[in-house]
Amino acid sequence: MASTPDTTERYAGLSNEQLIEMYRQMVLIRIFEEKCQEMYTRAKIGGFLHLYVGQEAVAVGTIGALKPEDHIITHYRDHGHAIARGLDTNALMAELFGKATGSAAGLGGSMHLVDVSKNFWGGYAIIGSHLLMACGIGTALKLQKRPEVVMVFFGDGSTNGGEFYEAMNFSQLGKLPVIFVCENNLFAMGTPIAVHTSVQEIYRKACAFDMRSERVDGNDPIATYEATLRAVEYARSGQGPVLLEAVTYRFRGHSAQDTQKYRTREEVEQYRTRDPNQVFRKRLIDDGVMTEEQAVQIEQQAEVEAQGSVDFADQSPPADEKWLTEGVYANPIEPKF
């Protein structure tokens, strides 16, 4: 099934195969996250769990515009980014289970997924701190005259902290190849955006640093992809960083334990009528990009893969305590007294 010129133009030049792959990734993220919620309620996953349900189009649209050699650093709601980057779902679920076969040998858990082979430098739990780390990677790339860019994800709440402004200022001063992606899901934990920031259009905050910025519908993977292509081209050409604000909405709470008293069930259901996965599914079918049968097959395969990751994690050995001493920069020094 080849794309017609009209379809190709409407889909940013992407082929039908690429579009179907985008849908597959979005479906896999959704089903994987729902499995995570189930495993959390069954006490298979401990600690904190922040799900990406509802924000799938952001990860797929932005990361899809990167090259394999580009770098990614993200916050603690990182499962969707990891899957969009192509990390193995078995290793991801095993990491959430605290198993030795996990992506970080079971020592990082949900908030610290990483895969060095894919230049995926992990999720970070300290809000805003990783923005400065992205600047560090960007500085290294510029000093070494390398063509890669670094993309860093964060939430709207992070834009109220000092690290955000430090990172924006530093990266603009140095014209660093950093794409700042703000996933504006309208809540900073349980605080609505109208309460926590005086400037609700996050992209406007870039004007303080004369930085290029753009706001995009984060529920539309194609619009997000196109905006990211523009940002990546700008940063890769040496012109400096870009702030990209992707407006979206999370269907589940801030974390798995969130009671969500700060919003109504009616509000969530209203946003679910614009579910990015369902809207994109219908769009691709209506435009003849894929058939209903293909969509169902993709969804069934995603269910099999997600359940397979649970089975793999269940059967894996627990994290090895040897990493308590081996996974450090230096061996302990014996005291001389």
JOVEN-V733467 format. One record per residue. N is the residue number from 1. PSI is psi in whole degrees, 0 to 359 (999 if undefined). BURIAL is b if it has 9 or more other ideal C-beta (glycine too) atoms within 8 Angstrom, else e. Layout:
n = [N & N]
psi = [PSI & PSI]
burial = [BURIAL & BURIAL]
//
This chain:
n = [1 & 2 & 3 & 4 & 5 & 6 & 7 & 8 & 9 & 10 & 11 & 12 & 13 & 14 & 15 & 16 & 17 & 18 & 19 & 20 & 21 & 22 & 23 & 24 & 25 & 26 & 27 & 28 & 29 & 30 & 31 & 32 & 33 & 34 & 35 & 36 & 37 & 38 & 39 & 40 & 41 & 42 & 43 & 44 & 45 & 46 & 47 & 48 & 49 & 50 & 51 & 52 & 53 & 54 & 55 & 56 & 57 & 58 & 59 & 60 & 61 & 62 & 63 & 64 & 65 & 66 & 67 & 68 & 69 & 70 & 71 & 72 & 73 & 74 & 75 & 76 & 77 & 78 & 79 & 80 & 81 & 82 & 83 & 84 & 85 & 86 & 87 & 88 & 89 & 90 & 91 & 92 & 93 & 94 & 95 & 96 & 97 & 98 & 99 & 100 & 101 & 102 & 103 & 104 & 105 & 106 & 107 & 108 & 109 & 110 & 111 & 112 & 113 & 114 & 115 & 116 & 117 & 118 & 119 & 120 & 121 & 122 & 123 & 124 & 125 & 126 & 127 & 128 & 129 & 130 & 131 & 132 & 133 & 134 & 135 & 136 & 137 & 138 & 139 & 140 & 141 & 142 & 143 & 144 & 145 & 146 & 147 & 148 & 149 & 150 & 151 & 152 & 153 & 154 & 155 & 156 & 157 & 158 & 159 & 160 & 161 & 162 & 163 & 164 & 165 & 166 & 167 & 168 & 169 & 170 & 171 & 172 & 173 & 174 & 175 & 176 & 177 & 178 & 179 & 180 & 181 & 182 & 183 & 184 & 185 & 186 & 187 & 188 & 189 & 190 & 191 & 192 & 193 & 194 & 195 & 196 & 197 & 198 & 199 & 200 & 201 & 202 & 203 & 204 & 205 & 206 & 207 & 208 & 209 & 210 & 211 & 212 & 213 & 214 & 215 & 216 & 217 & 218 & 219 & 220 & 221 & 222 & 223 & 224 & 225 & 226 & 227 & 228 & 229 & 230 & 231 & 232 & 233 & 234 & 235 & 236 & 237 & 238 & 239 & 240 & 241 & 242 & 243 & 244 & 245 & 246 & 247 & 248 & 249 & 250 & 251 & 252 & 253 & 254 & 255 & 256 & 257 & 258 & 259 & 260 & 261 & 262 & 263 & 264 & 265 & 266 & 267 & 268 & 269 & 270 & 271 & 272 & 273 & 274 & 275 & 276 & 277 & 278 & 279 & 280 & 281 & 282 & 283 & 284 & 285 & 286 & 287 & 288 & 289 & 290 & 291 & 292 & 293 & 294 & 295 & 296 & 297 & 298 & 299 & 300 & 301 & 302 & 303 & 304 & 305 & 306 & 307 & 308 & 309 & 310 & 311 & 312 & 313 & 314 & 315 & 316 & 317 & 318 & 319 & 320 & 321 & 322 & 323 & 324 & 325 & 326 & 327 & 328 & 329 & 330 & 331 & 332 & 333 & 334 & 335 & 336 & 337]
psi = [104 & 147 & 137 & 158 & 321 & 315 & 316 & 318 & 322 & 343 & 39 & 31 & 6 & 142 & 167 & 321 & 319 & 321 & 317 & 324 & 323 & 316 & 319 & 317 & 317 & 318 & 317 & 318 & 314 & 311 & 322 & 317 & 321 & 325 & 321 & 316 & 317 & 316 & 330 & 317 & 339 & 10 & 24 & 332 & 131 & 180 & 211 & 149 & 115 & 114 & 154 & 14 & 121 & 343 & 13 & 324 & 332 & 308 & 314 & 318 & 320 & 309 & 331 & 341 & 358 & 163 & 158 & 330 & 352 & 163 & 149 & 135 & 139 & 176 & 194 & 349 & 70 & 358 & 315 & 319 & 319 & 316 & 319 & 331 & 349 & 17 & 149 & 126 & 330 & 313 & 326 & 313 & 322 & 324 & 318 & 330 & 353 & 37 & 156 & 336 & 5 & 167 & 338 & 36 & 24 & 8 & 345 & 320 & 195 & 322 & 358 & 51 & 142 & 149 & 101 & 326 & 340 & 13 & 34 & 102 & 12 & 165 & 152 & 138 & 340 & 111 & 124 & 339 & 326 & 344 & 322 & 327 & 324 & 323 & 324 & 316 & 317 & 321 & 317 & 317 & 320 & 316 & 325 & 2 & 43 & 153 & 355 & 163 & 165 & 133 & 132 & 129 & 146 & 165 & 172 & 328 & 332 & 338 & 0 & 356 & 159 & 328 & 325 & 312 & 325 & 315 & 318 & 314 & 313 & 316 & 325 & 322 & 318 & 1 & 51 & 149 & 63 & 130 & 111 & 116 & 108 & 116 & 92 & 92 & 16 & 1 & 135 & 98 & 256 & 16 & 119 & 149 & 327 & 341 & 326 & 351 & 139 & 339 & 103 & 340 & 94 & 323 & 335 & 340 & 343 & 340 & 336 & 340 & 12 & 40 & 144 & 141 & 163 & 146 & 138 & 156 & 104 & 355 & 357 & 106 & 331 & 314 & 320 & 318 & 314 & 316 & 321 & 322 & 317 & 316 & 317 & 317 & 318 & 311 & 319 & 333 & 359 & 10 & 348 & 184 & 166 & 139 & 119 & 119 & 117 & 111 & 123 & 199 & 133 & 132 & 334 & 174 & 176 & 315 & 175 & 340 & 3 & 126 & 348 & 39 & 351 & 357 & 159 & 157 & 325 & 322 & 314 & 316 & 326 & 316 & 331 & 338 & 345 & 31 & 119 & 326 & 315 & 322 & 317 & 321 & 309 & 320 & 315 & 322 & 315 & 326 & 5 & 16 & 320 & 163 & 167 & 321 & 320 & 318 & 314 & 319 & 318 & 316 & 322 & 319 & 322 & 321 & 318 & 316 & 317 & 316 & 325 & 324 & 325 & 315 & 318 & 314 & 319 & 321 & 354 & 152 & 155 & 165 & 139 & 130 & 348 & 333 & 347 & 332 & 331 & 332 & 44 & 168 & 328 & 152 & 150 & 142 & 129 & 130 & 148 & 25 & 999]
burial = [e & e & b & e & e & e & b & b & e & e & b & e & e & b & e & b & e & e & b & b & e & b & b & b & b & b & b & b & b & b & b & b & b & b & b & b & b & e & b & b & e & e & e & b & b & e & e & b & b & b & b & b & b & b & b & b & b & b & b & b & b & b & b & b & b & b & e & e & e & b & b & b & b & b & b & b & b & b & b & b & b & b & b & b & b & e & b & e & b & b & b & b & b & b & b & b & b & b & b & b & b & b & b & b & b & b & b & b & b & b & b & b & b & b & b & e & e & b & b & b & b & b & b & b & e & e & b & b & b & b & b & b & b & b & b & e & b & b & b & b & b & b & e & e & e & e & e & b & b & b & b & b & b & b & b & b & b & b & b & e & b & e & b & b & b & b & b & b & b & b & b & b & e & b & b & b & b & b & b & b & b & b & b & b & b & e & b & b & e & b & b & b & b & e & e & b & b & e & e & e & e & b & b & e & b & b & e & e & e & e & b & b & b & b & e & b & e & b & b & b & b & b & b & b & b & b & b & b & b & b & b & b & e & b & b & b & e & e & e & b & b & b & b & b & b & b & b & b & b & b & b & b & b & e & e & b & e & b & e & e & e & e & e & e & e & e & e & b & e & e & b & e & e & e & b & b & b & e & b & b & b & e & b & b & b & e & e & e & b & b & e & e & e & b & b & e & e & b & b & e & b & b & b & e & b & b & b & b & b & b & e & b & b & e & e & b & e & e & b & b & e & e & b & e & e & e & e & e & e & e & e & e & e & e & e & e & e]
//
